[in-house]
Amino acid sequence: MSVECADGFAKTLYFDRTFDAEAAKLMPGEYYVTGSDMVLVTVLGSCVSACIRDTRTGVGGMNHFMLPEGGSADGVANASARYGTYAMEVLINTILKQGARRGSLEAKVFGGGNVLEGLTVANVGPRNAAFVRDFLKTEGIPVKAADLEDIYPRKVYFFPKTGRAMVRKLKSANESGVIAREREYSRRLVAQPASGAVELF
């Protein structure tokens, strides 16, 4: 059973034949929470996804966020932290509303690659990676696995029920459509007010 609580909840649902499971595809700015045995899928460039689950109940979810540019003296930091905090809090709070306990939460984190020209100078990918690690440390949620930074876009599969996560590093950001999606998402942000190892395959 999935739950929809706010704007940004992923609406692209499909049946994944590879895994023989119901699936939700997340785009930039979206999140998804479920207690069902399904797979959550996203493609990341400089964006970051946190995959968080309750180890007791298997309720969990994924978000996909890019920290916005502008709004501070250095052009990134303050506005980035505000949006990142919201993206993390909405995911965690939605999971808790489905009966999870904060003390049973664990996380796996992905993305933050330097794949977008124009954003590498501002270190958006590394800032996203540092932000998500710092946020989870402050919240006391252990990070069980991470695949962050580098120069590659990634396709991530997360199974909240079991905690399994799979990552495929993509050779070309252009072929995967990552660059176009993240540039468009970045433009929208500027216009708006401010358990176990990862499998690489």
Short mmCIF file of the C-alpha atoms (twelve columns), coordinates in Angstrom:
data_MODEL
# 
_entry.id   MODEL 
# 
loop_
_atom_site.group_PDB 
_atom_site.id 
_atom_site.type_symbol 
_atom_site.label_atom_id 
_atom_site.label_alt_id 
_atom_site.label_comp_id 
_atom_site.label_asym_id 
_atom_site.label_seq_id 
_atom_site.Cartn_x 
_atom_site.Cartn_y 
_atom_site.Cartn_z 
_atom_site.pdbx_PDB_model_num 
ATOM 1   C CA . MET A 1   0.000  0.000  0.000   1 
ATOM 2   C CA . SER A 2   1.390  3.394  -0.987  1 
ATOM 3   C CA . VAL A 3   0.448  6.755  0.424   1 
ATOM 4   C CA . GLU A 4   0.142  10.143 -1.237  1 
ATOM 5   C CA . CYS A 5   0.522  13.087 1.124   1 
ATOM 6   C CA . ALA A 6   1.703  16.146 -0.780  1 
ATOM 7   C CA . ASP A 7   2.689  17.672 -4.071  1 
ATOM 8   C CA . GLY A 8   5.723  15.908 -5.462  1 
ATOM 9   C CA . PHE A 9   4.461  12.378 -4.832  1 
ATOM 10  C CA . ALA A 10  5.501  10.285 -7.855  1 
ATOM 11  C CA . LYS A 11  2.603  9.352  -10.100 1 
ATOM 12  C CA . THR A 12  4.379  7.249  -12.744 1 
ATOM 13  C CA . LEU A 13  3.494  3.655  -11.860 1 
ATOM 14  C CA . TYR A 14  4.123  0.631  -14.074 1 
ATOM 15  C CA . PHE A 15  4.845  -3.093 -13.970 1 
ATOM 16  C CA . ASP A 16  8.567  -3.881 -14.169 1 
ATOM 17  C CA . ARG A 17  8.979  -7.126 -16.095 1 
ATOM 18  C CA . THR A 18  12.650 -7.477 -15.181 1 
ATOM 19  C CA . PHE A 19  11.828 -7.767 -11.496 1 
ATOM 20  C CA . ASP A 20  8.264  -9.044 -11.943 1 
ATOM 21  C CA . ALA A 21  7.039  -6.319 -9.610  1 
ATOM 22  C CA . GLU A 22  4.959  -3.176 -9.441  1 
ATOM 23  C CA . ALA A 23  7.195  -0.124 -9.782  1 
ATOM 24  C CA . ALA A 24  7.207  3.643  -9.313  1 
ATOM 25  C CA . LYS A 25  9.441  5.862  -11.428 1 
ATOM 26  C CA . LEU A 26  10.650 9.057  -9.731  1 
ATOM 27  C CA . MET A 27  11.488 12.231 -11.608 1 
ATOM 28  C CA . PRO A 28  13.382 15.234 -10.146 1 
ATOM 29  C CA . GLY A 29  11.463 16.794 -7.269  1 
ATOM 30  C CA . GLU A 30  9.412  13.676 -6.542  1 
ATOM 31  C CA . TYR A 31  9.244  11.124 -3.738  1 
ATOM 32  C CA . TYR A 32  7.393  7.865  -3.148  1 
ATOM 33  C CA . VAL A 33  6.568  5.896  0.006   1 
ATOM 34  C CA . THR A 34  5.125  2.407  0.181   1 
ATOM 35  C CA . GLY A 35  4.570  -0.556 2.454   1 
ATOM 36  C CA . SER A 36  4.077  -2.857 -0.522  1 
ATOM 37  C CA . ASP A 37  6.601  -5.227 -2.076  1 
ATOM 38  C CA . MET A 38  7.517  -3.075 -5.066  1 
ATOM 39  C CA . VAL A 39  10.521 -1.396 -6.681  1 
ATOM 40  C CA . LEU A 40  11.268 2.340  -6.777  1 
ATOM 41  C CA . VAL A 41  13.321 3.517  -9.750  1 
ATOM 42  C CA . THR A 42  15.072 6.751  -10.677 1 
ATOM 43  C CA . VAL A 43  17.935 8.072  -12.817 1 
ATOM 44  C CA . LEU A 44  20.359 10.519 -11.189 1 
ATOM 45  C CA . GLY A 45  22.982 12.938 -12.409 1 
ATOM 46  C CA . SER A 46  23.935 15.700 -9.980  1 
ATOM 47  C CA . CYS A 47  20.669 15.068 -8.107  1 
ATOM 48  C CA . VAL A 48  20.616 12.854 -5.021  1 
ATOM 49  C CA . SER A 49  18.200 10.167 -3.886  1 
ATOM 50  C CA . ALA A 50  17.851 9.018  -0.311  1 
ATOM 51  C CA . CYS A 51  16.296 5.573  0.104   1 
ATOM 52  C CA . ILE A 52  14.974 5.202  3.640   1 
ATOM 53  C CA . ARG A 53  13.143 2.276  5.237   1 
ATOM 54  C CA . ASP A 54  11.941 0.926  8.555   1 
ATOM 55  C CA . THR A 55  13.782 -2.350 9.134   1 
ATOM 56  C CA . ARG A 56  10.888 -3.733 11.233  1 
ATOM 57  C CA . THR A 57  7.963  -3.137 8.906   1 
ATOM 58  C CA . GLY A 58  9.550  -2.741 5.472   1 
ATOM 59  C CA . VAL A 59  7.779  0.603  4.978   1 
ATOM 60  C CA . GLY A 60  10.070 2.866  3.042   1 
ATOM 61  C CA . GLY A 61  10.564 5.263  0.218   1 
ATOM 62  C CA . MET A 62  12.814 7.249  -2.045  1 
ATOM 63  C CA . ASN A 63  13.194 10.915 -2.939  1 
ATOM 64  C CA . HIS A 64  14.959 12.632 -5.851  1 
ATOM 65  C CA . PHE A 65  16.154 16.170 -5.294  1 
ATOM 66  C CA . MET A 66  18.451 18.808 -6.735  1 
ATOM 67  C CA . LEU A 67  19.392 21.583 -4.366  1 
ATOM 68  C CA . PRO A 68  18.448 24.929 -5.953  1 
ATOM 69  C CA . GLU A 69  20.865 27.610 -7.075  1 
ATOM 70  C CA . GLY A 70  20.827 31.201 -5.886  1 
ATOM 71  C CA . GLY A 71  19.445 32.768 -2.735  1 
ATOM 72  C CA . SER A 72  22.717 33.179 -0.880  1 
ATOM 73  C CA . ALA A 73  26.003 34.997 -0.994  1 
ATOM 74  C CA . ASP A 74  27.815 32.133 -2.670  1 
ATOM 75  C CA . GLY A 75  24.886 31.400 -4.998  1 
ATOM 76  C CA . VAL A 76  24.102 27.908 -3.747  1 
ATOM 77  C CA . ALA A 77  24.507 27.016 -0.087  1 
ATOM 78  C CA . ASN A 78  21.586 28.528 1.829   1 
ATOM 79  C CA . ALA A 79  18.893 27.951 -0.784  1 
ATOM 80  C CA . SER A 80  20.255 24.447 -1.322  1 
ATOM 81  C CA . ALA A 81  20.015 23.565 2.349   1 
ATOM 82  C CA . ARG A 82  16.420 24.787 2.572   1 
ATOM 83  C CA . TYR A 83  15.185 22.699 -0.321  1 
ATOM 84  C CA . GLY A 84  17.226 19.669 0.664   1 
ATOM 85  C CA . THR A 85  15.847 19.795 4.183   1 
ATOM 86  C CA . TYR A 86  12.281 19.864 2.862   1 
ATOM 87  C CA . ALA A 87  12.936 16.962 0.482   1 
ATOM 88  C CA . MET A 88  14.339 14.840 3.307   1 
ATOM 89  C CA . GLU A 89  11.729 15.790 5.884   1 
ATOM 90  C CA . VAL A 90  8.754  15.094 3.623   1 
ATOM 91  C CA . LEU A 91  10.144 11.617 2.883   1 
ATOM 92  C CA . ILE A 92  10.870 10.768 6.531   1 
ATOM 93  C CA . ASN A 93  7.582  12.183 7.840   1 
ATOM 94  C CA . THR A 94  5.560  10.269 5.226   1 
ATOM 95  C CA . ILE A 95  7.327  7.035  6.188   1 
ATOM 96  C CA . LEU A 96  6.617  7.692  9.881   1 
ATOM 97  C CA . LYS A 97  2.937  8.352  9.101   1 
ATOM 98  C CA . GLN A 98  2.743  4.801  7.719   1 
ATOM 99  C CA . GLY A 99  3.742  3.337  11.078  1 
ATOM 100 C CA . ALA A 100 7.532  3.360  10.904  1 
ATOM 101 C CA . ARG A 101 9.581  4.140  14.004  1 
ATOM 102 C CA . ARG A 102 12.396 6.665  13.829  1 
ATOM 103 C CA . GLY A 103 14.719 4.352  15.746  1 
ATOM 104 C CA . SER A 104 14.258 1.605  13.149  1 
ATOM 105 C CA . LEU A 105 15.086 3.722  10.093  1 
ATOM 106 C CA . GLU A 106 18.097 3.125  7.876   1 
ATOM 107 C CA . ALA A 107 19.212 4.830  4.667   1 
ATOM 108 C CA . LYS A 108 21.053 4.241  1.415   1 
ATOM 109 C CA . VAL A 109 22.079 7.268  -0.638  1 
ATOM 110 C CA . PHE A 110 22.979 7.765  -4.280  1 
ATOM 111 C CA . GLY A 111 23.877 10.380 -6.881  1 
ATOM 112 C CA . GLY A 112 25.649 13.713 -6.677  1 
ATOM 113 C CA . GLY A 113 27.718 13.139 -9.808  1 
ATOM 114 C CA . ASN A 114 29.434 15.943 -11.713 1 
ATOM 115 C CA . VAL A 115 27.533 15.451 -14.965 1 
ATOM 116 C CA . LEU A 116 26.056 18.883 -15.762 1 
ATOM 117 C CA . GLU A 117 28.188 21.522 -17.431 1 
ATOM 118 C CA . GLY A 118 27.709 24.816 -15.639 1 
ATOM 119 C CA . LEU A 119 26.889 23.122 -12.360 1 
ATOM 120 C CA . THR A 120 30.312 21.519 -11.876 1 
ATOM 121 C CA . VAL A 121 31.834 24.918 -11.032 1 
ATOM 122 C CA . ALA A 122 29.309 25.355 -8.218  1 
ATOM 123 C CA . ASN A 123 30.054 21.790 -7.063  1 
ATOM 124 C CA . VAL A 124 26.341 20.978 -6.974  1 
ATOM 125 C CA . GLY A 125 26.908 17.204 -7.028  1 
ATOM 126 C CA . PRO A 126 29.431 17.153 -4.168  1 
ATOM 127 C CA . ARG A 127 27.335 19.666 -2.183  1 
ATOM 128 C CA . ASN A 128 24.297 17.419 -2.571  1 
ATOM 129 C CA . ALA A 129 26.320 14.403 -1.434  1 
ATOM 130 C CA . ALA A 130 27.685 16.249 1.609   1 
ATOM 131 C CA . PHE A 131 24.234 17.595 2.457   1 
ATOM 132 C CA . VAL A 132 22.504 14.208 2.484   1 
ATOM 133 C CA . ARG A 133 25.240 12.637 4.625   1 
ATOM 134 C CA . ASP A 134 25.172 15.534 7.103   1 
ATOM 135 C CA . PHE A 135 21.371 15.557 7.286   1 
ATOM 136 C CA . LEU A 136 21.150 11.829 8.039   1 
ATOM 137 C CA . LYS A 137 23.943 12.038 10.613  1 
ATOM 138 C CA . THR A 138 22.141 14.892 12.384  1 
ATOM 139 C CA . GLU A 139 18.871 12.926 12.346  1 
ATOM 140 C CA . GLY A 140 20.579 9.820  13.708  1 
ATOM 141 C CA . ILE A 141 19.609 7.665  10.698  1 
ATOM 142 C CA . PRO A 142 22.456 5.268  9.817   1 
ATOM 143 C CA . VAL A 143 23.648 5.151  6.214   1 
ATOM 144 C CA . LYS A 144 24.011 1.477  5.342   1 
ATOM 145 C CA . ALA A 145 25.282 2.011  1.796   1 
ATOM 146 C CA . ALA A 146 26.227 4.892  -0.474  1 
ATOM 147 C CA . ASP A 147 27.275 5.492  -4.069  1 
ATOM 148 C CA . LEU A 148 27.902 9.243  -4.333  1 
ATOM 149 C CA . GLU A 149 29.794 11.740 -6.523  1 
ATOM 150 C CA . ASP A 150 32.116 10.609 -9.354  1 
ATOM 151 C CA . ILE A 151 31.344 11.630 -12.959 1 
ATOM 152 C CA . TYR A 152 28.654 9.110  -13.904 1 
ATOM 153 C CA . PRO A 153 24.879 9.291  -13.980 1 
ATOM 154 C CA . ARG A 154 23.213 6.360  -12.240 1 
ATOM 155 C CA . LYS A 155 20.041 4.331  -12.489 1 
ATOM 156 C CA . VAL A 156 18.900 3.261  -9.022  1 
ATOM 157 C CA . TYR A 157 16.481 0.490  -8.055  1 
ATOM 158 C CA . PHE A 158 15.305 0.316  -4.440  1 
ATOM 159 C CA . PHE A 159 13.141 -2.373 -2.842  1 
ATOM 160 C CA . PRO A 160 11.850 -0.870 0.431   1 
ATOM 161 C CA . LYS A 161 10.396 -4.138 1.719   1 
ATOM 162 C CA . THR A 162 13.784 -5.876 1.797   1 
ATOM 163 C CA . GLY A 163 16.182 -2.918 1.699   1 
ATOM 164 C CA . ARG A 164 17.849 -4.195 -1.458  1 
ATOM 165 C CA . ALA A 165 19.369 -1.485 -3.659  1 
ATOM 166 C CA . MET A 166 20.875 -1.843 -7.117  1 
ATOM 167 C CA . VAL A 167 22.843 0.775  -9.031  1 
ATOM 168 C CA . ARG A 168 23.768 0.844  -12.701 1 
ATOM 169 C CA . LYS A 169 26.348 3.455  -13.686 1 
ATOM 170 C CA . LEU A 170 25.440 4.886  -17.077 1 
ATOM 171 C CA . LYS A 171 28.062 5.721  -19.679 1 
ATOM 172 C CA . SER A 172 26.247 8.708  -21.137 1 
ATOM 173 C CA . ALA A 173 24.150 11.322 -19.362 1 
ATOM 174 C CA . ASN A 174 22.798 12.460 -22.731 1 
ATOM 175 C CA . GLU A 175 21.531 9.003  -23.705 1 
ATOM 176 C CA . SER A 176 19.702 8.568  -20.409 1 
ATOM 177 C CA . GLY A 177 18.035 11.998 -20.660 1 
ATOM 178 C CA . VAL A 178 19.555 13.021 -17.313 1 
ATOM 179 C CA . ILE A 179 20.943 16.335 -18.530 1 
ATOM 180 C CA . ALA A 180 17.694 17.523 -20.107 1 
ATOM 181 C CA . ARG A 181 15.628 16.579 -17.039 1 
ATOM 182 C CA . GLU A 182 18.003 18.125 -14.530 1 
ATOM 183 C CA . ARG A 183 18.396 21.360 -16.526 1 
ATOM 184 C CA . GLU A 184 14.623 21.720 -16.769 1 
ATOM 185 C CA . TYR A 185 14.201 20.971 -13.076 1 
ATOM 186 C CA . SER A 186 16.937 23.468 -12.213 1 
ATOM 187 C CA . ARG A 187 15.117 26.168 -14.213 1 
ATOM 188 C CA . ARG A 188 11.863 25.424 -12.356 1 
ATOM 189 C CA . LEU A 189 13.590 25.622 -8.980  1 
ATOM 190 C CA . VAL A 190 15.095 29.007 -9.786  1 
ATOM 191 C CA . ALA A 191 11.675 30.287 -10.885 1 
ATOM 192 C CA . GLN A 192 9.957  29.136 -7.670  1 
ATOM 193 C CA . PRO A 193 10.208 30.669 -4.185  1 
ATOM 194 C CA . ALA A 194 12.729 29.520 -2.345  1 
ATOM 195 C CA . SER A 195 20.680 -2.937 4.761   1 
ATOM 196 C CA . GLY A 196 23.706 -4.314 3.268   1 
ATOM 197 C CA . ALA A 197 25.812 -3.515 0.258   1 
ATOM 198 C CA . VAL A 198 24.747 -1.803 -2.907  1 
ATOM 199 C CA . GLU A 199 24.755 -4.041 -5.949  1 
ATOM 200 C CA . LEU A 200 26.511 -2.566 -8.986  1 
ATOM 201 C CA . PHE A 201 25.378 -4.149 -12.238 1 
# 
